Amino acid sequence: MLSRFRSFLDGIKDEPVRLTCLHNDFQLGNIFITNDGKVGALDPNWIINRYAYKDLATVLIDPLTRKVQVLSSGLAFRRTQQKRYEKAIMGGYSGEDSTNFPLLDFFCATAALNKWRQDEEELWNVKAGLKKAGSFLIRPAMRSYFHKLIRSYLERGMEEAKKQ
């Protein structure tokens, strides 16, 4: 997988990336919608001058990296739901015309890799007690799921980059 990251990064390393102020903990649990349809964010941990796609990637991968999704091998949030979700997020974020999709896919892959790391650390946490004992059963399925998810983002991004 490292070679896929390197290959993909070589193809996008000169792409300009907008800098912005990030929420820095963007996930579905931090988003709300008012009765009149306005969308807002809770619990910001603002960081200035960071890559604009970092928050977007984090919110895009959130339903795909929830524990129920990982443990069900992707059955809790199906591919058709994922496409509708991505379209809704992208339409509300900046519109599809101004988005560099290969770059966004790279950020999604790195966000998924980071989530995987966090989940692995949680399983290895000594204070987790019984969770640690069960982690030997969970870990292979989790690794397989995240490996496939990250690879799909890298492959999709590389295909999109070839089209441009």
Buried (B, 14 or more C-beta within 10 A) or exposed (E): EEEBBEEBEEBBEEEEBEEBEBBBBBBEEBBEEEEEEEEEBEEBEEBEEBBBBBBBBBBBBBBBBBEEBBBEEBEBBEEEEBEEBBEEBBEEBEEEEEBBBBBBBBBBBBBBBBBBEEBBEEBEEEEEEEEBEEBEEBBEEBBEBBBEBBBBBBBBBBEBBEEE
